[in-house]
Amino acid sequence: MKITVCIGSSCHIKGSREVVEAFQEQIKASGLDDKVELSGTFCMGNCQKGVCVTVDDELFSVSADTVPAFFEEHVKAKVTA
């Protein structure tokens, strides 16, 4: 599974660095380093939606505070199913 976080200027201002760090923590804590690839990209074209994240090409908007619940629902549940 591939998670891509926007690190363009708008998302950076909205906290993309903290989102990346939160995803790194979740991946490590879940022991999914070998099943989840985390990467960054510049503008995804949805600046108004906050920190943009794609999971296997499906677009979402997250914040550092919502990453744990998002990870459980959209990543861990699918990878471990």
NORWO-V990830 format. One record per residue. N is the residue number from 1. PSI is psi in radians with two decimals (999 if undefined). NEAR is the number of other C-alpha atoms within 8 Angstrom. D_FIRST is the distance of its C-alpha to the first C-alpha in whole Angstrom. Layout:
BEGIN
n/psi/near/d_first
N/PSI/NEAR/D_FIRST
N/PSI/NEAR/D_FIRST
END
This chain:
BEGIN
n/psi/near/d_first
1/2.47/9/0
2/2.21/10/4
3/2.22/12/7
4/2.22/11/10
5/2.32/15/13
6/2.27/15/17
7/0.37/13/19
8/2.98/9/22
9/-0.74/7/25
10/-0.82/9/25
11/-0.57/14/22
12/-0.80/12/23
13/-0.56/7/26
14/0.03/8/25
15/0.47/11/23
16/-0.57/15/20
17/-0.78/8/20
18/-0.61/9/21
19/-0.78/14/17
20/-0.81/9/16
21/-0.69/8/18
22/-0.72/11/17
23/-0.72/12/13
24/-0.76/9/14
25/-0.78/8/16
26/-0.75/10/14
27/-0.81/11/11
28/-0.81/9/14
29/-0.53/7/16
30/-0.12/7/14
31/0.56/7/14
32/0.38/9/10
33/-0.61/8/10
34/-0.13/6/10
35/-0.25/7/6
36/2.18/10/5
37/2.22/9/6
38/2.25/10/9
39/2.95/8/11
40/2.75/8/14
41/2.80/10/16
42/-3.09/7/19
43/2.24/10/21
44/0.00/8/19
45/0.23/4/22
46/0.81/8/22
47/-0.60/11/24
48/-0.28/4/26
49/0.13/7/23
50/-2.68/12/22
51/1.97/16/19
52/2.41/15/17
53/2.40/12/13
54/2.47/12/10
55/1.95/13/7
56/0.86/7/6
57/0.14/5/10
58/2.22/6/11
59/2.37/8/14
60/2.89/8/15
61/2.20/9/18
62/2.93/12/17
63/2.94/12/20
64/-0.60/10/20
65/-0.52/5/22
66/-0.13/8/19
67/-0.83/12/16
68/-0.85/10/17
69/-0.71/7/17
70/-0.80/10/14
71/-0.78/11/12
72/-0.79/9/14
73/-0.77/9/14
74/-0.22/9/10
75/-1.16/11/8
76/-0.77/10/10
77/-0.60/9/12
78/-0.63/8/9
79/-0.63/8/7
80/0.00/5/11
81/999/4/13
END
